[in-house]
Amino acid sequence: MEISNSYRELDARYYMPAFSREIMLTRGLGSKVWDADGNEYIDCVAGIAVCSTGHCHPRVVRAICDQARELIHCSNLYYVPHQGELAKVLVEITGMHKAFFSNSGAEAMEGAIKLARIATGRKDFVAFTHGFHGRTMGSLAVTHKPAIREPFMPLEPRCTFVEYGDLDGLCRSVNDQTAAVVVEPIQGEAGVIIPGDDFLKGVRECCDSHGALMIVDEVQTGMGRTGKWLAIQHTNVRPDLVTLAKGIASGFPMGALVAREGLEFKTSQHGSTFAGGPLACAAALATIEVIREVLPGVAAKGERFRKGLSAHSPRARGLMIGVPVGERCPGVQKECAKNGVLVNCAADGNLRLVPPLVISPEEIDQAVGVINGALG
Ligand SMILES: Cc1ncc(COP(=O)(O)O)c(C=O)c1O
């Protein structure tokens, strides 16, 4: 209690937090975390879909420590250890052609926006209601939520928003000024909204008929979260650009933009001092090795959650699960934490579960029991 209170005071006086917080986590291992008071939780938040290999996976820790002893940073003026190796692996698992690295999901989206503009010579974008793509100025411009975008208007690039799932509306909005359509294959921040079967195929067709690019934001859905490396791989749709981050390096800050053949930056068109540094690349390579091993089990684990929570109409694809809870959501989140399970409220009263992909069946059953108890 004392540690948390002293931190709370420091925080209140010196820090500008993005969100209000109650719990201070100090340790994690696998799917469990512990707070400053020693309370244990099963973590169904996983740093918001980030810690897919669980907390402090020994192979990820070893890869980071080994690399830290060799070279922590060298900038992008030199070849970076592990960078080419990681780009190759990302290209292989995504079926794309080349990779570009960033430090976050928003920055990956900035890269996608810049590349779409430079490749098409067009300026405008189309995105979807309730979509979330980041909080930097460019990524915010294609993010819908009025409460977070409107205070920062005017934003660039110009973006038209279409109801998520409305293909007719999309086709009316895309035109020969549209550089790209930006779409999440499942909307995460919106509360795990899974579109109809033909939606993404329809987006592709609409883009094709106007020469616009299709940018698929897999920052939250990618890297195995839904049971495949990318959520778009549940369809036959081939995007032009894919953004990745969150689960890519087990919590080491990293993002990536992967592009199909024919789309790439020319030297010095885009870059970042830290992006794709040696530590991030080492962490990502180790992360991908672990995910490769657990990926075949993700669908069954998601199904176990879905069945366990079936009384509450969950929406699930792999280990990305939304439960419509309504206004009770913050109370349910609190009650779960009190009983040792961390869950998170996404938009519109949707409880979001995005646990580590390594979570065990026993941990799932325990978490489901607590969540059902809190839902009553
Ligand atoms: C779909 C999607 N895109 C982009 C982002 C932004 O990523 P970051 O917070 O790493 O900038 C997020 C973050 O929640 C996201 O869910």
The ligand as an ORCA input file, in Angstrom:
! r2SCAN-3c Opt
* xyz 0 1
  C      -6.166     -0.653    -34.595
  C      -5.173      0.273    -33.972
  N      -4.405      1.051    -34.751
  C      -3.489      1.881    -34.241
  C      -3.321      2.007    -32.881
  C      -2.298      2.948    -32.328
  O      -1.220      2.231    -31.824
  P      -0.215      2.897    -30.765
  O      -0.985      3.086    -29.511
  O       0.900      1.903    -30.648
  O       0.244      4.181    -31.360
  C      -4.096      1.220    -32.021
  C      -3.949      1.332    -30.567
  O      -4.797      0.956    -29.804
  C      -5.052      0.330    -32.580
  O      -5.828     -0.433    -31.807
*
